[in-house]
Amino acid sequence: MQSREEIFSRLCDALVELFELDRDRITADADLYSDLEIDSIDAIDLIDHIKRETGRKLAAEDFRSVRTVQDVVEAVWRKQDAPA
């Protein structure tokens, strides 16, 4: 099981890789949509990337309430206990 810090680090790496974001912009409280300028298509790409990296699928329902980077970390962290 990964810690929240490990998930955050991997998520930062993914955001930099997928969306060419400056790592300094990525904080736990950064809003994905307004601060990081991620749109709904980007969010789908991020969900797909998380699934490939973790083997755990985040459903669209899981992502509906996600607004910040920390929200994504928490969603991934909760999925670790769920069956693959």
N, C-alpha and C positions, 0 to 999 in steps of 0.2 A: 504494500500500500504506500502510495506516495504521500508526502506531507503537502500541506497547502503551499508551502514555500517552493517545493519542487514543481508543483503544478503551475504556480505563478511564473516561475522561471521558464518552463517549457512553453507556456502560453505566450510569454513575451517573445521568445524565439520565433514562435509561429507567426505572431503579428508582424514582426520585422520581416520575416521571410515572405509571407503571403502578400502583405500590403505595403512593403517597403516603408514602414513607419520608423521614425527616429526613436530609438529605444528610450531616450530621455522623456518622451511624451507619454510613455506607458507606465501608469501608476495604478495602484489598486483601485483608487476612486475615479479613474478616468472613465468618462462615459464613452461607450463604444461608438455611439452614433454622432453625438455633437463634438466631443473632444478628439476622437480618433477618426471621425468621418467615415465610418464603416456603414455601408448600406445593407439592405436586406439580402442582396445577392452575395455580398461579402460574408454576411453572417452564415449563409448556407455553406460557403466555402470553408469557413472556420469550423462549423459543425462537422463537415466531412473530414477535415484535417484531424480534429480531435478523435474522431472514430478510428482513423487509420493509426494514429499514435497510441491510443489507449486500448483499442479493441472494444470500447464501450460506446454505444450509440446515444447521443443526446437527441432526443426527439424535439420536434419543433415546439411542442408544448413546454418542454424544459427550458427552451430559449425565449419563450414569450415574455417572461418576467425579468429576463436578463437585461441589465442596462449598463453595468460597470464591469470592468475587468475582474473585480473581486466577485461579482455575481457569477461569472463564468467559472472562476476557480471553485466556488462553492458547489456549483452544479456538477462539475467534473468530480470533485471530492466525494459528493454524495453517491455518484454512480459507481464508485470503486467497489462498494459492497454489493451492488446489484449483480445478478448473474449476467454473463456476457451474452 
